[in-house]
Amino acid sequence: MTVEDQLKVFVQNNQCSFGLSVYVLDTGEDGVQRLGREIEFAEYDPTTVNSPTLSLGNHTAQMLIDQLWNCGIRPSEGSGSAGQLASTQRHLADMRAIAAKFLRVQWQKGGE
């Protein structure tokens, strides 16, 4: 079993704290599932090499992003997903066609 298969990340809205609850579930080599506990903080020494608080593979990181998205968390910058952009582009093309028909002008697809 690879690390990618072992870790699962779940996020849910926590109404009591007005925030999110994050759960990390690890399936060990023995097949037993273990739930991660709260993070323990230790004194930070910038002169030493420190291990990361948590390492995620690409699949698990994508799972985390998808879970956050499902909870309503969006990037503070950026233009959204490719699907959103495509939808907006189709809507804009529809609006251009409606405007062109209403104004009785010729609009060419791909033209500005």
C-alpha positions in Angstrom: 0.0 0.0 0.0 1.5 3.4 -1.0 1.4 6.5 1.1 -1.1 7.9 -1.4 -3.5 5.1 -0.5 -2.9 5.4 3.3 -3.9 9.0 4.0 -7.5 10.3 3.7 -8.4 13.9 4.5 -11.9 15.0 5.5 -13.1 18.5 6.2 -16.4 19.6 7.6 -18.0 22.9 8.7 -17.9 23.2 12.5 -20.9 25.3 13.5 -19.8 25.5 17.1 -16.5 27.3 16.3 -17.6 29.0 13.1 -14.7 27.3 11.4 -13.7 24.0 9.9 -12.7 20.6 11.4 -10.0 18.7 9.6 -9.6 15.0 10.0 -6.7 12.9 8.7 -7.2 9.2 8.6 -4.2 6.9 8.1 -4.5 3.3 7.1 -1.3 1.6 8.3 0.6 -1.3 6.7 -1.4 -3.6 9.1 -4.7 -2.3 7.6 -5.7 -0.6 10.9 -7.2 2.9 10.5 -5.8 5.6 12.8 -7.2 9.1 13.2 -4.7 11.9 13.6 -4.8 13.9 16.8 -4.3 17.5 17.5 -1.0 19.0 16.3 1.7 19.2 19.0 3.9 22.3 18.9 7.6 22.2 19.7 10.1 25.0 20.0 11.3 26.1 16.6 15.0 26.2 15.9 15.7 27.8 12.5 19.3 26.6 12.5 18.3 23.0 12.2 16.6 21.0 9.5 13.0 20.5 10.7 10.6 17.9 9.4 7.3 19.2 8.0 4.2 19.2 10.2 2.4 17.1 7.6 3.4 15.7 4.2 0.7 15.0 1.6 1.0 13.3 -1.7 -0.6 14.9 -4.7 -3.7 12.7 -4.5 -4.3 13.5 -0.8 -3.6 17.2 -1.3 -6.2 17.2 -4.1 -8.6 15.5 -1.7 -8.0 18.3 0.9 -8.6 21.0 -1.7 -11.8 19.3 -2.9 -13.0 19.0 0.7 -12.2 22.7 1.4 -14.1 23.6 -1.8 -17.1 21.6 -0.7 -17.1 23.5 2.6 -17.2 26.8 0.7 -13.6 27.8 0.9 -12.3 29.5 -2.2 -8.9 30.9 -3.2 -8.5 34.5 -2.2 -6.9 35.2 -5.6 -7.2 33.6 -9.0 -10.0 33.3 -11.5 -11.6 30.1 -10.4 -11.6 26.7 -12.0 -11.4 26.0 -15.7 -15.0 24.8 -15.6 -16.1 28.2 -14.2 -14.2 30.1 -16.8 -15.6 28.0 -19.7 -19.1 28.6 -18.3 -18.5 32.4 -18.1 -17.1 32.4 -21.6 -20.3 30.7 -22.9 -22.5 33.1 -21.0 -20.5 36.1 -22.5 -20.9 34.7 -26.0 -24.7 34.3 -25.4 -24.9 37.9 -24.1 -22.9 39.2 -27.1 -25.3 37.4 -29.5 -28.3 38.8 -27.8 -26.9 42.3 -27.8 -25.9 42.0 -31.5 -29.4 40.8 -32.4 -31.0 43.6 -30.3 -28.7 46.3 -31.8 -29.0 44.7 -35.3 -25.2 44.5 -35.8 -23.1 41.7 -37.1 -21.0 40.0 -34.4 -18.3 37.6 -35.4 -17.4 34.8 -33.1 -13.9 35.2 -31.8 -14.0 39.0 -32.5 -13.8 41.6 -29.9 
